[in-house]
Amino acid sequence: MIQPRVDELLEHADSRYGLVIAGAKRARQINNYHHQLGEGTFEDFPPPLVQSRSKNYLTIALEEIAEGKIKVEYPR
């Protein structure tokens, strides 16, 4: 089962499309942050905003959205 649930995540987004795009972009940022740890540069990508037991970057990104740490907005 996917945690957090999609219906809970949709409370923080206008549509499934916006949710998918925001989650994927944030997961890429978290991935880039972890790859930069060895280089000592942290300016470009913020660290994960929630404590998670998961090592999956997409799961961490979706947990951030569910907790309201990331706002999902896109221009129409």
C-alpha positions in Angstrom: 0.0 0.0 0.0 1.2 3.5 -0.9 1.8 5.8 2.1 0.7 8.5 2.2 -2.6 7.7 0.5 -3.4 9.5 -2.8 -6.7 10.9 -1.5 -4.8 12.5 1.4 -2.3 14.0 -1.0 -5.0 15.4 -3.3 -6.1 17.6 -0.4 -2.8 19.5 -1.0 -3.0 19.7 -4.8 -5.3 20.9 -7.5 -5.1 17.7 -9.6 -3.3 14.4 -9.9 -1.2 15.9 -12.6 0.1 18.7 -10.4 0.8 16.2 -7.6 2.8 13.9 -9.9 4.9 16.8 -11.3 5.6 18.3 -7.8 6.5 15.0 -6.4 8.9 14.1 -9.2 10.6 17.5 -9.1 11.1 17.4 -5.3 12.3 13.8 -5.6 15.0 14.9 -8.1 16.0 17.7 -5.7 16.4 15.3 -2.8 18.4 12.9 -5.1 20.7 15.8 -6.1 21.1 16.8 -2.5 22.3 13.3 -1.5 24.7 13.2 -4.4 26.2 16.5 -3.3 26.9 15.4 0.3 30.3 14.1 -0.6 31.2 17.4 -2.4 30.4 19.7 0.5 28.1 22.0 -1.5 24.6 22.5 -0.2 23.5 25.8 -1.8 21.5 24.4 -4.8 19.3 21.8 -3.2 17.6 21.8 0.2 17.8 18.7 2.4 14.7 16.6 3.0 12.1 18.5 5.2 10.7 15.5 7.0 12.1 12.6 8.9 11.3 9.4 7.0 12.1 5.7 7.4 12.0 5.3 3.7 15.1 5.6 1.5 12.9 6.2 -1.6 13.2 9.8 -2.7 9.7 9.9 -4.2 8.2 8.6 -1.0 10.1 11.3 1.0 8.8 14.0 -1.4 5.2 12.7 -1.1 5.5 12.7 2.7 6.7 16.4 2.5 3.6 17.2 0.4 1.3 15.4 2.8 2.7 17.3 5.8 2.2 20.6 4.1 6.0 21.4 3.8 5.7 21.7 0.0 2.9 23.6 -1.7 1.7 22.3 -5.0 0.8 25.2 -7.2 1.1 25.6 -11.0 -0.1 28.5 -13.3 -3.1 27.8 -15.4 
